[in-house]
Amino acid sequence: MSFTTYYMHLVFARIPSLLNSDLILYILPVLTVSILILSLKIMFYKAPTLRRAK
């Protein structure tokens, strides 16, 4: 068992059994990609304009 898998088991063990382990395999990558896209959108499209130093 890898380091990441161990901590994923610790985190997801507290979730009720309404979500089975197969569903987590689909939700986790979607969540990761959505966070990545959202952060890229904020960095490039909504970036604050900087003032020039005098």
C-alpha positions in Angstrom: 0.0 0.0 0.0 1.5 3.3 -1.0 1.7 6.4 1.1 -1.1 8.2 -0.8 -3.4 5.2 -0.7 -2.9 4.9 3.0 -4.0 8.5 3.7 -6.9 8.2 1.2 -8.1 5.2 3.2 -7.9 7.2 6.4 -9.8 10.1 4.9 -12.5 8.1 3.1 -13.0 5.6 5.9 -15.1 8.2 7.7 -17.5 8.7 4.8 -20.6 6.7 5.2 -21.1 3.6 3.1 -23.5 5.5 0.8 -20.4 6.0 -1.5 -18.8 2.8 -2.5 -15.1 2.6 -3.3 -15.7 2.5 -7.1 -17.5 5.9 -6.9 -14.5 7.4 -5.2 -12.3 6.4 -8.1 -14.5 8.5 -10.4 -15.1 11.5 -8.0 -11.4 12.1 -7.0 -10.0 12.6 -10.5 -13.0 14.8 -11.5 -12.5 16.9 -8.3 -8.7 17.2 -9.0 -9.2 18.3 -12.6 -11.9 20.8 -11.6 -9.7 22.4 -9.0 -6.8 22.6 -11.5 -9.0 24.2 -14.2 -10.5 26.7 -11.6 -7.1 27.7 -10.4 -5.8 28.2 -14.0 -8.9 30.3 -14.7 -8.2 32.5 -11.7 -4.5 32.8 -12.5 -4.9 33.8 -16.2 -8.4 35.2 -16.8 -9.1 37.0 -13.5 -5.5 38.0 -12.7 -5.2 41.4 -11.0 -3.5 44.1 -13.0 -0.3 45.4 -11.5 0.7 49.0 -11.2 4.0 50.2 -12.5 6.6 51.2 -9.9 7.9 54.8 -10.2 
